[in-house]
Amino acid sequence: MVKPKTIKSTPMTGNSESLKAEWKPSLSQINEIIETIAAFSNAEGGKVFVGVDGGGRVIGVQIGKDTLESLANRILQNTDPKIHPRISAKDIEGKKVIVIEIKASLDRLVLAFGRPFKRVGKSTMRMGKDEYERLILEKHKEKLQFDKQICKEANLEDIDGRKVKAYLRLREKNRNISSKIKIPLNQLLMNIKAVTGKKPSNAGILFFGKDPLKFISHAQLRLVRIKGVKIYGNILDRLDCNGTLWEMVDQSEDFIRKNIRLLGFRTEKSFRREDKFDYPLRALREAIINGLIHRDYFNLADVRVFIFDDRIEIVSPGPFPEGATPKQPKHKPVNKILSDLMYDIGYIEKYGSGIYLENELCLKNGNPKPVYEIDTIQTKVIFKSQVKDVTVVEMGEKILEGINERQKKAIEYVRKNEKIARKEYENLCKTSERTANRELTELIKKGIIKKTGSGVKFYYELAS
């Protein structure tokens, strides 16, 4: 008996099964063959050898008059987009081997029997739903870029000429480009991609629209000042911004100025008092702008700003830009047109440089660097207060005269936990029951806390 010849050493197959080579013993495995063809097409291309067993031995295959044509038709019928591989028959030691040569597809989105496949090592595997959807988005990312798309329900009449003129003035001031244009207004808007044909783009509406939220309601920027440090605390103030993106940025800054502490300091150089905000306003502004221009506009959530007693959180829909991290923030813009327009008016500089600036401004102001919490749904930037005892700062010097460190510690505990019992005061301040009662009574007389409850089940909470 003649031992079958191994195919491993033949030049037409390569060395073995691999990312680009697959062996099949017969055409009875036609479905697997077609799945592998699709997988090769979704990778770097490859070859399928029919008539070779799993050990690489040539066992041959019967080839009739219509075998190759029938195989080509089966491949065409069951792939989408249609694959037209090169199919040939080779002689090895008097045995026929069918060689199917597949080129890589341009978009790597070929289906076999309506399903996507990929090549992993020597194996053909079904592609996961998330991976396939990512490839689809990658293919259509230019078309799917939100700010580039036409705002279907809007018309040129929805563009505010006064806002275009304001843009030109700001561009002249910040980029030294003359505000006197020598072309028709509509041509200018087309050049900056605010208009496509006779329709505004989403970017055009968000930047120059008379009422942007009428057409893109989730482009909202919402701010809220919450008492305490927990999300369910009492709301002290709130603002739902409106207008264009850059108008909302300016509105948000006014709200933040009103709702964060202005701290006073005595300097070594002078007896005069110097004031500064608890947070660097420019850093907060930078983070809000990033949230508006790099957010995922296909996610229907708003950009939100939460001002707590001890921190500010800025939350924007969508993950960090692809390829970027807080430590390596340089990236391509998520919404390029919006980014370009913000750059034109001086609201941003280089893409990704904002995080470096935020870090620098926070450290200079006495705050820790911002903290980032990122997932596939949203990106949260957290700015922490430079003040450790926020309650003491807010109550002022006069009302706190005669209050010791134990009492200050207890006030801060109540602010964070909403209440404190006498026993908790003893444990927190490491003091006796008698001292705890006296010091809590002093705080009640000063109007800082109040006693709530009756009998043995009472506790203390802030009076205001």
N, C-alpha and C positions, 0 to 999 in steps of 0.2 A: 504493500500500500504506500502510495506517494504522499508524503506529508505536505499539507497545504502551505504555500509560500506566504510568509508574513509580509505585510505591506509597510511595516515601519521603516524599512530602508529604501523605499522607492521615492524618487524625487517628487512625484506629483502629489504626495499626501503630506509632506512634512514629516516630522519625527513621530508624532502620535496625535491622538485626539486632543483638542485644545480649544482655546477661545475661537479659533478660526478653522477648525477641522472637526468633522463628525463622521463616524462610520455607521452604516446600517447594513444588515445582512441581506434584506430583500425589500421589494416594493410593497410587500404586505403591510409594512409599517408606514404607509403613505401619510397618515395623519401626523405622526411624529416627525416625519421628514419635512412636511410643510411647516410645522411649528418651529423646527430648527431653522428653516430657511428664513422665516420671519424674524427669529432671534438674531441671526447673522445680519440681516438687513438693518436691524435696530442697533447693531454694534458696528464693528469695523469691516463687515463683510466676512466671507469665508467659503469653505467648500464642504459639500456632503458627498461621501463616497458610498454608493449602494452596491453591495456585493462583497462587503468586508465585515467580518464579525467583530465582536467586542474586543477580542484579543489582537486585532490587527491582521488577521489572516485572510487572504484572498480566497473567497469561496465561490465567487462568480454569481451572475444573475442572468436569467433568460431574457433575451431582448428580441422581440418580434418586430414586424414591419412597422407597427404604429405605437410601439412602446414609448419612445421618446416624445412623440407628439402628444400622446395621451397624458404623459406625466406633466408636460408643459401646460396643458389645458387644466389639469387638476390644480396646479399651483396658481394659475391665473384666477380660477373660479373661487378659490378659498383664501385669497390674500387681498387686503385692502389697505392702501393703494395697491394696484396690481403689480406683481413682481414678474419680471421677464428675465429669469436667470439664463446663463449660458449652460446648455446641457449637451454632454458629449459621452461617447462610449469609448473606453480604453481597453486594450488587450494586455493582460498580465499573465504570462505563463499559459497562454491559450485560454484564459478565462476572461469573461466580459465584466467590466466594472463601469457603472454609470457615475460620471462626475458632474455634480451640479455646482456651478460657480455663482456666488451671490455677491453683489456689490452693496456697500453701505448706502442706505437711503439718506436723503438730504435732511429729513426732519426726525428720523428715528422713531416714527409713529406707525409702523406697519402692523396690521392685525392679521392673525391667522384664525379662521373660523370665528371672526368677530372678537377675538381676545388678543391682548398684547403679550408678547414673549420677549425674554432677554437671555443673553448668554452669561452664565456665571461659571467660570472655570471650564470644565469639560461638559457641563450640563446645560440643557435648555430648561428655563424655568418660566412660569407664569409671572408676569409683571404685576406688582401691586397697584391698587387703584390710585393711591396717593402719588406714587411714582409716575404713573401714566398721566395723571392730571397735571403734575408738575411739568412734564415734557410738553403737554399741550399748551400750557401757559407760556412756557419758554418759546415755543414756536410762534405764538400769537402775541408776544409781549409788546411789540410795537403797536399793533392794532388795539390791544387791550389797555394801553397806557391811558389811565382815566382822564388826565388833564388834556390829552390830545384828542379825545373823542368829541364828536359834535354834541352839543346840548340840544337834543331833538325838539324840545318844546319851546325853546327860546328863539327869538328873532333878533335882527340887528337893532331894532327899536329898543331892545332890552339892555343895550350897552349905553352907559352913561357917559356922554361926551365930557362932562366936567371931571370925571374920574380919570379919563384918558389924559386930559390936560394936566391934572395933578401928577399923574405918573410921569409925564414928559418933564415937568418942572423938577421933580425929585431925581429923575435920571440925569438931568443937566447938572444939578447940584452935586450928585454923588459920583457920576461917571463922566462928567465933562462932555456930554453929548448934547448938542444944541436942541432946545425945545421947539425951535422953529423948523417944522417939517416942510419939505418941498414936494411931497407926494400926497395924493388923496388920503383922507383919514382911513378909509376902508383898506387901502393898500398897506398902510402902516400896520393895521391890526392883523392883516394876513401875514406880514413879514415877521411879526412877533408871535404868530400862531395863536392869536386870540380869536381869530375868525378863519373858518375854512369855507371857501365859496361864499355863499350868502347866509351862513349860519354861524353863530358864535360857538367856539369850543367850550368845554367845561372850564378850562383855564380862563378863557375870556370872560365868562360869567362870574367866576370866583374872584377875578381881579378887577373887572370894570362894570359888573352888572349893577343895574339900578336896585334890584332886590334879589341877590344871589340865592338866598334861602328859599325863595319861591320855587326855584327849580332844583336845588340841591340842598334839601332841608337838613341832611345829616352833616353838612359842612359847618355846623354850629360849634362855637366855642363857649363853654359854660364854666363859670367860676362860682365858688361857694366858700364862705367863711364859716367854719364849724367850731363851736365852743368845745374845748377839751382836745383829746387826742384820739378819739374813736369816731368812726364814720357815722355812727348813729347819734352823735351829739347834737345839741340844739343848733339850728342854723341861725347865725347872727346877721348874715348878709349874703346876697347872691346877685349874679349878673348873667343874663343870657345875651351874649354879644350878637350884633347883627351887622350887615353890610359886607363889604369885600374883606378878603383875608387880612390885608394890611390895616384896614380900619378896625377890625376886631383885635389885632395886636395892640393898637394904641388904646382901645377901650380897656383891654385887660390890664395894661400897665397902670392906668388911672385907678382901677379897682384894687389892684394889689397895693399901691401906695397907701390907699385909704385903710387897708385891712392888715397891714403888718406893723410891727413895732418900730418906732424911731428911738434909737438908743442914744443916751448921752454919756460922754466920757470926759474925764479930766486928763489933760495931756501933761507930760513932763515938761514940755517947752513953754507952756502957758497955763495961767490959772483959768483961762476961758474954757467954757464947755464946748465940746465938739459933738455934733450929732451925725449918726449914720443909721441907715436902715438895717434891720436884723438880717436881711438877705440882700445880696447884690442884685439890684434890679435888672441890670444888663444881662446877667446870667439867666435869670428867670425869663426875660424876654426872648433870649436866644433859644431856650428850651421850648417855649411856646411856639415860636416860629418853626422850629424843627418838627414839632408835633403836627403843625398845620400843613407843611409842604411835603413831608416824608411819610405821612400817614397812608394807610390803605383806604382809599375812597370807595372800594367795593364792599367794605365793611360799613354797615349803616349806623355805627355808633358815633358819638360826638367826641371831640377833644375836650377833656375835663381838667379843671384845676381845683384842687382841694387845699384850702389853707387851714391847717390845724394850729394848735397852740405851740407845738414843738417841731413842726415840719410843714413843707409844702410838697404836694404830690401832683405831677403833671402826667396825665394818662392819655395816650393816643392809640387809635385802633391800628393793629398790625404789628408784626415783629420788627426787629432792627433791619435796616437795609441789607440786602444780600451781600455776604462777604465781609460785613463790618461788625465790629465788636466795640464795647466802650473803651477798650485799650487800644484798638486799631480802628478808629472811626472813619477813616477815609473811604469813600464809597461813591458809586455812581448815583445820581439823584433818582429817587423813586418816581417823582413827578417832575420831569425835567423842565417843562414849560413854566410851571409855577416857581420852580427854583430860579430859573433865569430871570423871571419878572421880579422876584424878590431881590435878586442880586442887582438888577438894574436900578432899583430905588434905594439901594444901600442898606437893606434890612439884613442881608447875609453877605458873607465873603466866600471863601472856598468851601466846597462841599466837604463836610466832616470836620472842619476846623472849629465848629461851634463847641464841641465837647471839650477840646483843649482850652478854649476861652472860658467856658463855664468852670472848669477845674481851677484855672488860674484866678478868676475873679472871686470864687468862693474862698480859696485859701487867703487871698489878699484881704478879704472882708472879715476873716476870722471864723468862717464856716468850714465844716468838713467838705471834702469833695462829694459831689452828687452820687447817689447810689442808684443802680439800674436793676429793675426787675423785668425780665423779657420772656415772653412766650409767643406762641404762634398767633394768639388772639390780640394781644396788646403789649405796648411798651410803657413802663412806668418809670419816671425819673423822680427821685426823692431828694429834696434839698432839706437839710437838717438845720435847725436853729443853732446859732452860736451861743444862745443863752441856756444854761442848764436849769436854772430855777425860774421857769417862765411865769409862775404865779406871782412871785415876789416882784418881778419886773413890772407886771401889769398893775399891781396894786399901788405902786408908787412909794416914795420914801416916807411921807407924812403918816399915812395910816399904819405903817409897819414899825413906827418908833416903839421901842420897848419890847419888840418881839424877838425871842431867842431863836437859835438855830433849830431846836427841836420843833418849835411851832412852825417855822418856815418849812421844815421837812414834812410836817403833817399836812400843811396847806397844799403842798405839791402832790402829796399822796391823794388827797381828796379830789384835786383837779383831775388826776389820771383815773381814779377809781370811783369817783362820784360821791363816795361817803367813807366815813371811818367810825368805828366803834371805839369806846374808851379802852377796851382791852387791846385793840389793834394799836392804839396810840402808845400804850405801855410797851408793847413788843417792838414797835417801830423805833421808838425813841429810847428804849432801854431805861425806863424810869418807873417810879412807883405809882400805885393807884392814886395816892394823895396828890402827887405832883401832876399826874395826868389830868385829874379833875380840875385842879387849879388853873392849869395852862389852857385847857379847853374852855373854861369859863371866861378867861381873859379874852380869848378869841371871839367868844359870843358877844361880850360887852363892846368890843371894837367893831362889831357888825361884819366880821369876816365870815363867820360860820353861824349856823343855826342848829338847834336841837330838833330832831324829828323822831316821832314815835312816842311810845309811852311804856310805863312799867320797866321791865328788864329788857325789853326789845326796843331800844332806841339807839340812834346813831347821830352823827354830825355830818352836815353837808354845807357847801358854800351858800352864803346868804344871798349872793347876787346871781 
